[in-house]
Amino acid sequence: MAWGIPEDLDFTPKQILRYNEGYIAIGVDGDLQKISSDGKLVGIPIKPFPTQIRDAVIIDDTLIATWLDQELLLARMAALDLKNDFSEGVNRGDLRVRRTIDKSLHPAGNDWSHVLDAEPISLNANSDSFSFVLWKKGVYNLAVNSVENWRSAEPKWPKLAKIPRAMETIATTCDDEIYEIWSKGGGVIRYDVKTGEKISQEVLPLDGFLNQVYKCGEHYLLLFNNSNIALYENGNVLLNAKLSGPINYAEWSETEQGWHIAGWRELAFISTEKQNRIQLKELAVFVDSQNGLYLCNDGKWDIIDGTEEQ
């Protein structure tokens, strides 16, 4: 994707997703904005549903997302066709008076939409299906058209049962072969993503509670609750490091053999060979290492300046 600096966003971004025609920007209040392959904003920000977007993934030209309103105790999962324009949804006040399932409101312009009867904890996808965890319910894998492929029981690790919150799901990873569920206490369950068969289950001997896990191939980036990170491969911790705070986005560079990280007022590159950091005034939301760009929570893009590395 060759472009200059993309146009600024008119809302506070939470997440950026790549797709065939460019990027989809997701706002903290549920805004959606298309960005073309040359960095131009396509249309205006749209809210298909008047709540925050909990998670979102893209498979081909389909955006699959979960919307969550914890005050109203409601959640939706829906698919939006990215070949179409986004449609503006109802006002939040309408949700208060339409509480029964038969009268439920759904994200506007959806290909399909479901009412969820539990909080969606994590959503992840590969090239042809998506998987998610529902709080106290279980694990599900669906095709893009929402047909269920398989389901499994709520993930549990007996070794963690007596440790408060240690069995809480904090992250999932997914590729075309394996789907993983990670818990706060270092538990990991691996499933065959096509069949749902449980391949392995273990508790890693980690020093601290996990907050997030990123994976690319055999390369893992583990984030702990004290902002420490670990590079983890083949059952071994290769490197420990300290960040300034939580991670908003991370991507693996096969060329550089390390992780590019959008973090708490910093950009970082962490590998077993070197660690580079660039201090920022704002919170980094996304980094495009291939094109040398990053986005902050003020909605402004900028070029990664290697001369500012520490």
C-alpha positions as CSV (number, residue, x, y, z in Angstrom):
1,M,0.0,0.0,0.0
2,A,1.8,3.1,-1.2
3,W,0.6,6.5,0.0
4,G,1.6,9.6,1.8
5,I,0.3,10.5,5.2
6,P,-3.4,9.6,5.4
7,E,-6.1,12.2,6.2
8,D,-6.9,12.9,9.9
9,L,-9.9,11.2,11.5
10,D,-12.8,13.2,12.9
11,F,-13.2,11.0,16.0
12,T,-11.0,9.2,18.6
13,P,-9.8,5.9,17.1
14,K,-9.7,2.7,19.0
15,Q,-8.6,0.2,16.3
16,I,-7.5,0.0,12.7
17,L,-8.1,-3.0,10.5
18,R,-6.6,-3.7,7.1
19,Y,-8.8,-4.9,4.2
20,N,-8.7,-5.2,0.4
21,E,-9.4,-1.5,-0.3
22,G,-7.4,0.1,2.5
23,Y,-8.2,0.4,6.2
24,I,-11.3,0.5,8.4
25,A,-11.0,2.8,11.4
26,I,-13.0,2.0,14.5
27,G,-13.8,4.8,17.0
28,V,-14.1,4.5,20.8
29,D,-17.8,5.2,20.5
30,G,-18.5,2.8,17.7
31,D,-17.8,5.0,14.7
32,L,-16.7,3.3,11.5
33,Q,-14.7,5.1,8.8
34,K,-13.3,3.7,5.5
35,I,-9.9,4.8,4.4
36,S,-8.9,4.2,0.8
37,S,-5.7,2.7,-0.4
38,D,-4.3,6.1,-1.1
39,G,-5.1,7.4,2.4
40,K,-8.3,9.3,1.6
41,L,-11.3,9.2,3.9
42,V,-14.2,7.5,2.1
43,G,-17.5,9.2,3.2
44,I,-18.1,10.3,6.8
45,P,-17.9,8.4,10.1
46,I,-21.0,6.2,10.6
47,K,-22.4,4.5,13.7
48,P,-24.4,1.4,12.6
49,F,-25.3,0.7,16.3
50,P,-25.2,3.2,19.2
51,T,-22.8,1.4,21.5
52,Q,-19.1,0.7,21.6
53,I,-17.6,-1.9,19.4
54,R,-16.0,-4.6,21.6
55,D,-14.1,-6.5,18.9
56,A,-13.9,-6.6,15.2
57,V,-12.3,-8.7,12.5
58,I,-12.4,-8.7,8.7
59,I,-12.7,-11.8,6.4
60,D,-12.4,-10.9,2.8
61,D,-14.9,-8.0,2.3
62,T,-16.9,-8.7,5.5
63,L,-16.6,-6.9,8.8
64,I,-17.7,-9.0,11.7
65,A,-18.0,-7.1,15.0
66,T,-19.5,-7.3,18.5
67,W,-21.2,-4.3,20.0
68,L,-21.6,-4.1,23.8
69,D,-23.4,-1.8,26.2
70,Q,-22.6,-2.8,29.7
71,E,-25.1,-0.3,31.3
72,L,-28.0,-1.7,29.3
73,L,-26.7,-5.2,29.5
74,L,-27.0,-5.9,25.8
75,A,-24.7,-7.2,23.1
76,R,-24.9,-7.8,19.4
77,M,-22.8,-9.6,16.8
78,A,-23.3,-8.7,13.2
79,A,-21.6,-8.8,9.8
80,L,-21.3,-5.8,7.5
81,D,-20.5,-6.0,3.8
82,L,-17.5,-3.7,3.1
83,K,-18.5,-3.4,-0.6
84,N,-21.5,-1.4,0.6
85,D,-21.5,2.0,2.4
86,F,-22.0,2.0,6.1
87,S,-25.5,2.8,7.3
88,E,-26.4,5.0,10.3
89,G,-28.2,3.2,13.1
90,V,-30.7,4.1,15.7
91,N,-30.2,6.4,18.7
92,R,-29.1,4.9,22.0
93,G,-32.4,6.0,23.6
94,D,-34.2,3.6,21.3
95,L,-32.4,0.7,22.9
96,R,-33.9,1.4,26.3
97,V,-37.5,0.8,25.1
98,R,-36.8,-2.2,22.8
99,R,-35.6,-4.8,25.3
100,T,-37.4,-8.0,24.3
101,I,-35.6,-10.3,21.8
102,D,-38.5,-10.2,19.3
103,K,-38.3,-6.4,19.2
104,S,-34.5,-6.1,19.4
105,L,-32.7,-3.5,17.4
106,H,-29.7,-4.5,15.3
107,P,-26.7,-2.8,13.6
108,A,-27.9,-1.0,10.5
109,G,-27.0,-2.5,7.1
110,N,-26.1,-5.9,8.4
111,D,-25.9,-9.1,6.3
112,W,-26.9,-10.9,9.5
113,S,-27.1,-10.0,13.2
114,H,-27.6,-11.9,16.5
115,V,-28.5,-11.0,20.0
116,L,-25.9,-12.3,22.4
117,D,-27.1,-13.5,25.8
118,A,-23.6,-13.1,27.4
119,E,-20.7,-10.7,27.1
120,P,-18.4,-11.4,24.1
121,I,-14.9,-11.7,25.6
122,S,-12.7,-12.1,22.5
123,L,-13.2,-12.4,18.8
124,N,-10.6,-13.6,16.3
125,A,-10.6,-14.9,12.7
126,N,-8.6,-16.7,10.0
127,S,-9.2,-16.6,6.3
128,D,-12.6,-18.4,6.3
129,S,-14.1,-18.5,9.8
130,F,-14.2,-16.6,13.1
131,S,-14.1,-17.8,16.7
132,F,-15.2,-16.1,19.9
133,V,-15.7,-16.7,23.6
134,L,-18.9,-15.8,25.5
135,W,-18.6,-15.2,29.2
136,K,-19.7,-18.2,31.2
137,K,-21.1,-19.8,28.1
138,G,-18.5,-21.4,25.9
139,V,-16.4,-21.2,22.7
140,Y,-17.9,-20.9,19.2
141,N,-16.6,-21.0,15.7
142,L,-18.8,-19.8,12.8
143,A,-18.5,-19.4,9.1
144,V,-18.7,-15.9,7.5
145,N,-22.5,-16.5,6.9
146,S,-22.9,-17.1,10.6
147,V,-23.5,-20.9,10.3
148,E,-22.0,-22.6,13.3
149,N,-19.1,-25.0,12.6
150,W,-18.5,-26.1,16.2
151,R,-18.7,-25.1,19.8
152,S,-16.9,-26.1,23.0
153,A,-17.3,-25.7,26.7
154,E,-16.2,-22.7,28.7
155,P,-12.3,-22.9,28.9
156,K,-11.1,-24.0,32.3
157,W,-7.7,-24.8,33.8
158,P,-8.0,-26.9,37.1
159,K,-4.5,-25.7,38.2
160,L,-5.8,-22.1,38.2
161,A,-9.1,-22.7,39.9
162,K,-8.1,-21.4,43.3
163,I,-6.3,-18.3,42.0
164,P,-8.7,-15.3,41.8
165,R,-9.4,-14.3,38.2
166,A,-6.7,-16.6,36.8
167,M,-9.0,-18.4,34.5
168,E,-10.4,-15.2,32.9
169,T,-9.9,-15.2,29.1
170,I,-7.7,-12.3,28.2
171,A,-6.8,-13.1,24.6
172,T,-7.3,-15.4,21.7
173,T,-5.1,-16.1,18.6
174,C,-6.1,-17.8,15.4
175,D,-4.6,-18.9,12.1
176,D,-5.7,-21.4,9.5
177,E,-4.8,-24.4,11.7
178,I,-4.9,-23.5,15.4
179,Y,-7.2,-21.5,17.6
180,E,-5.8,-20.6,21.0
181,I,-7.4,-19.2,24.2
182,W,-5.2,-17.6,26.8
183,S,-6.1,-16.9,30.4
184,K,-4.9,-14.2,32.8
185,G,-3.0,-16.9,34.8
186,G,-1.1,-18.2,31.9
187,G,-3.4,-20.9,30.8
188,V,-3.6,-21.8,27.1
189,I,-5.9,-24.2,25.3
190,R,-5.2,-25.0,21.6
191,Y,-8.0,-26.2,19.3
192,D,-8.1,-27.5,15.8
193,V,-9.8,-24.5,14.3
194,K,-11.6,-26.6,11.7
195,T,-13.1,-29.3,14.0
196,G,-13.0,-27.8,17.5
197,E,-11.0,-30.8,18.8
198,K,-8.9,-29.8,21.8
199,I,-5.2,-30.4,20.8
200,S,-3.5,-29.4,24.1
201,Q,-4.0,-27.6,27.4
202,E,-1.4,-26.2,29.7
203,V,-0.5,-23.6,32.3
204,L,2.7,-21.8,31.4
205,P,5.1,-21.0,34.3
206,L,5.0,-17.2,33.9
207,D,5.9,-14.6,36.4
208,G,2.8,-12.4,36.6
209,F,-0.7,-12.1,35.2
210,L,-1.2,-11.8,31.5
211,N,-3.1,-8.8,29.9
212,Q,-2.7,-9.6,26.2
213,V,-1.1,-12.0,23.8
214,Y,-0.1,-11.4,20.2
215,K,1.0,-14.2,17.8
216,C,2.5,-14.6,14.3
217,G,3.5,-18.1,13.3
218,E,5.6,-19.4,16.2
219,H,6.4,-15.9,17.5
220,Y,4.5,-14.7,20.6
221,L,4.5,-11.3,22.3
222,L,3.2,-11.6,25.9
223,L,2.1,-8.5,27.8
224,F,1.8,-8.7,31.6
225,N,-0.3,-6.6,33.9
226,N,2.8,-4.6,35.1
227,S,3.6,-3.6,31.5
228,N,6.4,-6.1,31.3
229,I,6.6,-8.0,28.0
230,A,8.1,-11.3,27.0
231,L,9.1,-12.7,23.6
232,Y,8.0,-16.3,23.7
233,E,8.8,-19.1,21.2
234,N,8.7,-22.9,21.3
235,G,8.1,-23.0,25.0
236,N,10.9,-20.6,25.9
237,V,11.0,-16.9,26.9
238,L,13.7,-15.4,24.7
239,L,13.6,-11.8,26.1
240,N,12.0,-9.8,28.8
241,A,11.5,-6.0,28.5
242,K,9.5,-3.2,30.1
243,L,7.1,-0.9,28.3
244,S,5.6,2.4,29.5
245,G,2.1,1.0,29.6
246,P,-0.5,-1.1,27.8
247,I,-0.2,-2.1,24.1
248,N,-2.9,-1.0,21.6
249,Y,-1.5,-2.8,18.6
250,A,1.5,-5.0,17.7
251,E,2.6,-6.6,14.5
252,W,5.5,-9.0,13.7
253,S,8.0,-8.1,11.1
254,E,9.4,-11.1,9.3
255,T,12.1,-9.0,7.7
256,E,13.3,-7.5,11.0
257,Q,12.5,-10.5,13.1
258,G,10.9,-8.4,15.8
259,W,7.7,-6.8,17.0
260,H,6.5,-3.2,16.1
261,I,4.4,-1.9,19.0
262,A,1.9,1.0,19.3
263,G,1.9,1.6,23.0
264,W,1.3,4.1,25.8
265,R,2.8,7.4,24.4
266,E,5.5,5.4,22.6
267,L,6.3,3.4,19.5
268,A,8.6,0.5,20.2
269,F,10.5,-2.2,18.2
270,I,11.5,-5.2,20.3
271,S,13.6,-8.1,19.1
272,T,16.2,-10.4,20.5
273,E,18.8,-8.2,18.8
274,K,17.7,-4.7,19.6
275,Q,15.1,-2.5,21.3
276,N,14.2,0.9,19.8
277,R,11.6,3.4,21.3
278,I,10.1,6.7,20.1
279,Q,8.4,8.8,22.8
280,L,5.1,10.4,21.8
281,K,2.8,13.1,23.3
282,E,-0.3,11.0,22.5
283,L,-1.3,7.4,22.8
284,A,-0.3,5.3,19.8
285,V,-3.3,3.3,18.4
286,F,-1.8,1.7,15.3
287,V,1.6,1.3,13.5
288,D,2.1,0.3,9.9
289,S,5.7,-0.6,9.9
290,Q,5.8,-1.5,6.2
291,N,4.7,2.0,5.1
292,G,6.4,3.8,8.1
293,L,3.2,5.3,9.5
294,Y,1.5,5.4,12.8
295,L,-1.8,6.7,14.2
296,C,-2.5,8.3,17.6
297,N,-5.7,8.6,19.6
298,D,-6.0,12.3,18.5
299,G,-6.9,10.9,15.0
300,K,-3.7,12.2,13.4
301,W,-1.3,10.1,11.4
302,D,2.4,10.7,11.1
303,I,5.6,9.2,9.7
304,I,7.8,7.1,11.9
305,D,11.0,9.2,12.5
306,G,13.9,6.9,13.1
307,T,16.0,9.9,14.2
308,E,13.9,10.1,17.4
309,E,14.7,6.5,18.5
310,Q,16.1,6.0,22.0
